[in-house]
């Protein structure tokens, strides 16, 4: 099913793009080839700016407990940006996820997963991945994908949101869905070769030994032969390693010349703290899996192991919260979530978990600020659905309806339930929006009104009247009394009622219109 909020957001992006068709001819900033530009630079930058934060949230949040490491990754990004072909508001972050992966968004927003940093062996290898991702942004690869989507299908709606590490990945609503789309989409083979080629040139210019780009690819080919490698779900999913890629990088290496910094020692020193806690994160990842498999004892043990090795990590406290919740100990869960929030205030998950827990305990007023904060960080269907119920309880129906409509943008049970709640508020006010009514005649000219329940809820009786228009003037000339169509019309079903009038010719039917006056909602 097409997700409405998503498609409308994307349509908005693309429609704004179409308005700039007049300035469509341009030069690629990296390759210097002439090409059509529909998505302008300011749009690329706006897309990246809007989506960078929610996308990071949806993938596990930032890894914040080693700010020196983040600064190190940023410094390498800055070195490459200084020699790149295009000045963009580049930003670099480390995402708190063990899957080895990296991505770039339009506008120069780049992210490295914590899991990739375990696997690299030198600063030059980090620069190789960074340079590659930077070219994706600089050479407009994301923008081109959007433009191609615009030409081919009108939108990039075909690809679903990629697998992510939070339970909320499929419940994201609004513009944040676009971000997930932007980084999960695979660039084409040409874009990948272009990124390899120019990425190596940037490395060389920045003083790194581009040999690292070749050895890194060779390592990747070896790792991909091992199908158990968790690269399969990360970098390899979007960047399948191949001997062709290795060969192409060797050709580039011959052109740009080997030599430069490898930075093995400095890299080892910078990632030392990270590597020291790798086992803690492995225990955490296994603990999350154990909890999904309902092995609470194992999950608890692993969470405690993780905390013993890295007591500053908010995700580990959050796991203890999730475990307590599974054990139906909501007070305990709330205490762990609060601890997680204190350690990392800007990650949505402990906020939403606290909000849902408090709501389910009947403490709705306390739930509200948590749900609101969660939505600021990453808008999701559960937060909007519960905020809708809180608003409805207070009699703020317009606000409730807004929340329900946003939640309905998620193709999920929660989204569908919120949609139904919204319809219960809106349908009595706007019955014609949900109920289609038309006038038809049978083969001897008796008129009747057919109604269709276009809403997702069961309707009781529907009340309509019929208006007759003059064929020449187009003015209404007569109106029937109210007609009642008796109850029990299920979602998507039809029912009918006789008008008690006749027409002489089939054409005459067109002079009649049915107007929906009222519909009863079956509670
Ligand atoms: Zn790539």
Boltz pocket constraint, residues with backbone or C-beta under 6 A from the ligand:
constraints:
  - pocket:
      binder: B
      contacts: [[A, 132], [A, 133], [A, 136], [A, 187], [A, 191], [A, 192], [A, 195], [A, 238], [A, 239]]
      max_distance: 6.0
